[in-house]
Amino acid sequence: MNTFNTAPNSVDELEERLSCPTQGVIESMSRIEGDILFIGAGGKMVPGLAVMARRASDMAGVKRHIMAVSRFGDVSVRNYLTRNAVEVLPRDLLLPGAVDTLPEAHNLVYMAGVKFGTTHHCGLTWAMNTWLPGLVCNRYRRSRAVVFSTGNVYGLTPVQRGGSGEEDGPVPVGEYAMSALGRERIFQYFAHARGMTQAIIRLNYACDLRYGVLVDIALNVKQGRPVSLGMGYLNTIWQGDANAMVLRSLAHAAEPPLMLNVTGTRIIRVRDAALYFGEKFDREPVFEGKESDDALLSDCTRAKGLFGPPQVDEDTLMEWIADWLLNDKPLLNKPTHFESRDGRF
């Protein structure tokens, strides 16, 4: 289901769509009380997410502070948030006492974490993904929280099965997936021991037009590089839809935590996606490796039941990506490495 008629034509238009709240988000922002604090706001997804919360709160007529915490190594992210009335709080939360300097907030969206480089920096990975969550939970044990996790915690699942469901036991592979499960467990402990209400979001994969698994495939085809079939199937979701589902999840935070897979409704075959982009770019895709009968896949039935289907379906997303690349629009140059089967990022 696509509620937009045409592809975004500029970065400004893209960011407008990524932060545009649905009616469901506006209603959710009207139901929850208090300020919202985003921790880990320097990542690819959070700026649009925080601005969506700002816009939805304003549309709902709710006065609240929307605050974002990060080291803000990228000044443009900080400027974008400030320009859109999100209060920026520069912090390195691994420094002693830094968490204690953060303001009170009834609502917490926790996105701090490390993925890339985890194989070579295991200590930092576990500090960011498990130790810091404990500090934050202790500080905000009375707050409602949405916690970002990943579908990587499930491990590989047979393609014919249709993806892992929230009730499936995790089988994480690699430092990133194991430490991401550790983050979940720390939050779950505080939910059980302190009554902290939470929704834990297992995401795979949010896709902007400047980065994402489909962008990786499209760019390889366009530039004549081999497309790996090692991870032969994938789920993905338009980042604007993921943003909306995350914010709506605040109203569903519970104890024990609500576990929620956030992804698209379809399983996409990598080979088929590459062939589609090959037609768009008039290039013959080059493939390497062979498909397996399993992949990192999630079943989003629960999220679809709560929030309905994504506004932008996978076919539309692929069409937009092709248009974006054909017109040489800006990219973030941050490959996802989704093809990794051994958990090494």
Secondary structure as UniProt FT lines:
FT   HELIX           11..18
FT   HELIX           23..31
FT   STRAND          36..39
FT   TURN            41..42
FT   HELIX           46..59
FT   TURN            60..61
FT   STRAND          66..70
FT   HELIX           75..83
FT   TURN            84..85
FT   STRAND          87..90
FT   TURN            93..94
FT   TURN            96..98
FT   HELIX           99..101
FT   STRAND          107..110
FT   TURN            116..120
FT   HELIX           122..126
FT   HELIX           127..131
FT   HELIX           132..139
FT   TURN            140..142
FT   STRAND          144..150
FT   HELIX           151..154
FT   STRAND          157..158
FT   HELIX           159..161
FT   TURN            166..167
FT   HELIX           174..194
FT   STRAND          198..203
FT   STRAND          206..207
FT   HELIX           213..222
FT   TURN            223..224
FT   STRAND          226..228
FT   STRAND          233..234
FT   STRAND          237..238
FT   HELIX           239..249
FT   HELIX           250..252
FT   STRAND          258..262
FT   STRAND          268..269
FT   HELIX           270..281
FT   STRAND          286..288
FT   STRAND          294..295
FT   HELIX           301..307
FT   HELIX           314..326
FT   TURN            327..328
FT   TURN            338..339
//
